[in-house]
Amino acid sequence: MPKVLVINGPNLNLLGMREPDIYGSHTLDDINGKLAVLAKELGLDLEFFQSNHEGALIDRIHGSVSGTDGILINPGAFTHYSYAIRDAVAAVGIPCVEVHLSNIHSREEFRSKSVIAPVCLGQVSGFGAHSYLLGLRALANEVRK
């Protein structure tokens, strides 16, 4: 069964109470639960990881090099400036899909650019919690090839 690592970056542990007008009312546990149901349907094994620390995210990406078939990542604010996370994703060579709850391209100027997306298969943003499900479906198609 293909294994997918779901990585969530800073402040995503506050989902449900953090700016619900932008990020919705779902908690991270709610989203992870929806992903687990979909993963079962798609025949995937999921592992979840969240950290507010850039180095911890990089270490987890590095640790995925053996036994992980795909990465679904919401880097949070690191999306816009973490060349270190970008380089970690590129270095491990594992298919990766970037997801965002909000449409980063319709928000503040500094949020409209992702330094992570160029080393990913693609990016899904703007569909709330559903962005994760769409991203997992896309990643499932790739890891089953």
N, C-alpha and C positions, 0 to 999 in steps of 0.2 A: 504494500500500500504506500503510495507516495506521501512523503512527509513535507508539510508546509509550516514554516515558522512565521508567526504573525507578530510583528514588532510595532509597538506604539511608543512614541517619544514623549517629550515633556508636556505636562499639564493634561494629558489625555486621561489620567487617573481621576481628574475632576469632572469628567463628562457627566451631564445630568444636572449639574449645578453651575457649571462655568458657562456664562453667556449663552443660555439656551436659545435665545433668538438667533444666534449664529450657528451654534453647534448642535442644537436639538436637545431633547429631554432624555434621550437614551443614555444610560451609563455605559462605561466600558464593559462591565460584566454583561449587560444586555446585548451589546454588540458581539461579544465573544460567544454568548449563548446562541445567537442567530448563526454565527459562523460555524459553530460546532454542529448544528443541525444540518446546514448546507454541506459541510465537509463529509458528513456521514452519507448523504445522498450522492455526493460526487466520488466517494471512495477515497477520501484523503484523511490522513492523520495530521492533526494540528497540534502545535505547541505555541503557547502565548507568552510574550515577554513585554513588559513595559518598564521604562525607566525615565527619570527626569535628568539623567546624566549622560552626556555625550560619550564618554569613555566606556560606560557600561553597555551602551548600544553598539559601539564599535566592537567591543570584546565579544558580545553575543553574535554579531554578524560573523566575526572571525571563527567563532566556535561552530558555526553552521556548515563549515566547509566539508565535513564528513557526515553523511547520513541525512542531509536536508536536500530536498528536491526543488524547493521554491521558497521565496520570501515575499510576504505581503507586508508592506511597510507604510505606516503613517509617521513620518519623522517629526510631525508638529512643526514648531518654529525652526528647527534645524533644517527644514526643507530649503530655506532661503539662503543659508550661508555656510552649512557644514560641508566643506570640501573633504573633511576627514571621514564623514559617513559616506559621502559619495565614493571616495577612494576605497573604502572597505567593501562596499557593494560591488564595485568594479573588480576588486582583487579576488573575491571568492568565486566569481564566475557563475553564480547560481541565478537562474531566472527570477526576476524580481518585478513586482508591480507596486507602484506607489499609489496610495489612496488618501483622500481628504474628504472630510465631512462637508466643508463649505467649498464654494467655487473660488479657489485662490486667485483666479484670473479676473474676478469682478470685485475684488476687495482692494485694500490699500496697495499702492504701487509696489512697495517693498515685498508684498506677498505674492505678486504675480509671476515671479521667476522661481523656478525650482532648479537647484544645482544637482539634485538627485535624479530627476526624471531622465536626463540623457543617458544614464547607465542602467535604466530599467526598460523592461519590455514596453511599458506604457504607464499611463496615469489615469485614474478615475477620480473626479472631484465634483462636488456640488450636489450630490444626491443624498446627503445626510448619511445615516447608518447604512443605507442601501449601497453606497459607494464601496464599502467593504465587501458586500456580497457580489457585486459586479466584478470587482477586482479578483475575488477568489475564483469566480467562474472562469475568467480570462486566464488566470494562472493555472487552473486545473487543465485547461486545454493544452497548455504548453508542457506541463510536467508529464502528461500522459502520452506525449508524442514519442 
